[in-house]
Amino acid sequence: MTAEIKLLIHRYGAFTVIVLVLFFLLAIVTLLSRDTWKEKLQSSVSDVLSAKYGTTYVVGDYVDIQTPAVVSAAVYKITDTERNTEGRAVLLRLTGISGPAAAVYTYFDGEEKGTFAGYAANSHYLSGDDELDYNASKTQINYCARQIPVIVSKEVEKK
């Protein structure tokens, strides 16, 4: 091999090693932050439900779902303390004219569709009470509400 080829191999080898190290660091940080991410989403769901219903609902554990919606949805167990029943809270990304917003729905077995509870947002900037604050239409909110039973039905049982 000539000196030029050895130099190119070293340069490309060093570049490849740097890219792989950065990739693994990114993967490790993502895996380590997953639990914190789930806790923050749980807190957001709890805040929305508390603002809408008071202390009626207690938000429980994160629920794994096996559906393409997992990219833009998170599901949590909830308990209705008044009716003593267990259901699900679904945090679902809605995209309106002003961008994406996280909408919270509640769902209990036997219901035809989810119930829109509000938006998980900083209430200092947007009230979250009116869907028009986020430029999401009632049609879009109702469509997503009808999709909640489908999303929840894809729950993965933990072994």
N, C-alpha and C positions, 0 to 999 in steps of 0.2 A: 504494500500500500504506500501511496505517496504521502507526503507530509500534509498536503491540502486535504486529502480524504480523511486522514486521522483527525485533523482540526475540525472538519465538518461533523464527524461522528461525535466528537466531544461536545461541540456546541449544541447539536440537536439532542444529544443524550442529556446534557444539563438542562436544557429547556423542557424536555419531557419529564425529568425528575421534578422540576419546579412545579409544573402543571399538575402532576399527580399528587404532590404534597399539598398544594392548595385545594385540590378536589377532596382529599381525605380530611383536611381541616374543616372544610365547609360541611362535609357529611357528618363529622363528629359534632360540630356546633349545632347542626339541625337536630340530630338525635337527642342531644342533651337538653335542648330548649323545648322539646315537644310537650313535656309535662307542664311547663310553665305556660305555654300557649293554651293548653286545654284548661288550666286553672283560670286564666284571664278571660277566656270565653265563658266559662261557667259563671264567673263573677258578673260579666255583662248580662247574661241571661237572667241571673238572679236580680240584678238591678232593674231590668225592664219589668219583670214579673212583680217585683215589689212596688214599683211605681204605679203599675196598672191595677194590681189586685190586693195590695197590702201584704199581709203575712200569710195569705192563703196557700201559697205554694212554697215547697222546700225543694231546692235544686240538688240533685244527687250526682251520681257518677256519669262520666262520659260513656256513650254507647258507640261501639264500632258498627259501621254500616258497610255493606258490600254493594256499592252502586257507584256509577260515575258521578252522582251528585255529591259524593264525599269531597270532591274538590271545592265545592262552594257551600257545603252544609256541615253542621255539627249537631249531634243529637245528645241530649242529656236526659236522664231519668228525673222525673218530678213527682212529688207527692202532694196531692190536694188534701190539706189537713182538715178541711171542713167536711168533705165527702169521704175521706179516708180511702182514696183510690190512687193508684199509681198510673202515671201517663208519661208522655215524652214532651220535652221542649226542643224545638228545632230552630237553630240559628241558620238562616238561609240568606245568601247574598242575592239582593235584587238590584238590577241595574236600571237606573232611570236616566233622565237627560243630564242630570248633574253628576252622574257617576254611580258607583256601587254603594249600597247601604246594606247593613246587616239587619234583616227583619227577624223577629222572634215570633214563633207560632207555638201554641200548645196543642196537644193531641192526646185523646184518651180512647181506648179501645171501644169500638162500636160507633164512633163518630164518623160522619160522612166525609168531613174535611177538617183540616186544622183551623184553629182560631187565631187570628192575627192579634198579637199582644202589643206590638210596638217595635220601635227601632232601637238597636243597641248603638247609641251615639252619644257624643258629648252633649248633654242637654244645655250646656252654656251657649252653644252655637245654634242648635236646632232643637225644637221642642220634642219631636218624635211622636206627637199626638196626631198630627195630620199627615197622611201619606203624601200630600202635595208638597210638604217641606222638602221632600227628596225627589220630587217629580216622578214618582212611581204612581201609576194609575190604579184605580180600584180594580180594574180588570186584571192587571198584573198581580195584584195582591190576592185576588180571588183565585186566579189560575194556580198560583203557588200554594194556596191553601188546599186546593184539590189534589195537589201532588204530595202533600205531607204524608197521607196514609201509604202511598207507594214507597216513599223514602224510608219510613219507619218499618215497613214490612221487610226490608232488606237487612234487618238487624242481625249481626253475627253473634252467635252464642259463644261465650267464653268457655274454654275447656279447662 
